[in-house]
Amino acid sequence: MGDVAVGARSGQGGEEHRGRPAESADPAANRAVPSGSDTRAVEDGAVSDDRTETGDQGPGDRPPQPKQPRSFWKELPILIGIALVLALLIKTFLVQAFSIPSDSMQNTLQQGDRVLVDKLTPWFGSEPERGEVVVFHDPDNWLAGEPTPDPNALQKVLSWIGLMPSAEEKDLIKRVVGVGGDTVECKGTGPLTVNGMALNEPYVYPGNTPCSQDDQGGQFKVEVPEGHIWVMGDHRQNSRDSRYNRADKNDGMVPVDKVVGRAVVIAWPVNRWTNLPVPDTFDQPGLQASASSAALSAAPQGLALVGAVPLVLWRRRRIGAEEG
């Protein structure tokens, strides 16, 4: 029995002894088996960085921060500069505001009105037409003796950039009655005639007559030369216009190149907002006699040019086809 007991004890010990050499023989068996991407990294013989696999970044790798918008006070000078440049460009090429300083255009325009003048159209070669209200530079001392306002520094700056009507420039505003080639005539108290056609002038100041009976220029008959216009105020008995400036170098006419532009709308005060259209009386067919004759004299050359263009194109195409 002792042998059996010893034998049983030694057999158990043998099994334990046999397990220990197995562990020492394969030390890799004690290692933890990697899982997921770690297993692939070990098999490839490369060490994988967990930060790279998971997308985590180190403390020194910060994502780019969005730019903070500038403060209003930093952007304000830029906005003011852009506004001034735009205002200067608009004043120079598009629209300019003018103030009405007198009563010579009543009741169409009242003293103190602000009008917007179209300066863009003349850049495309358009000339003033009958019935338009236009602003023009003083042709030859028409405003001699008239008081000139003395603006302060701020008003000068605002006038220069076009945000305020000009106070230093000597400009006038009148209605165009005759253009180059027209014959304009006044007899007695009227009516005023253009190319022999009487004008119906509802815009003339109430109580005024279309023509003035005086010996200073109210009675006249003139032929307007090309490149000039004949202008009159709507307040006929209170307007120093072409009639009363015939002693100047232009015989009272206004050269077209002195015209700043056409007044198209009353912008101020608000209760007088309105446009300034050409009155219907200037649409009479008889008034266009001189313009029609001018168009007819130019028609043959125009028709010849229009007819020549297709012939030249046809000839070039035919020559190209033959060469091909």
Disulfide bonds with the S-S distance in Angstrom:
Cys186-Cys211 1.89
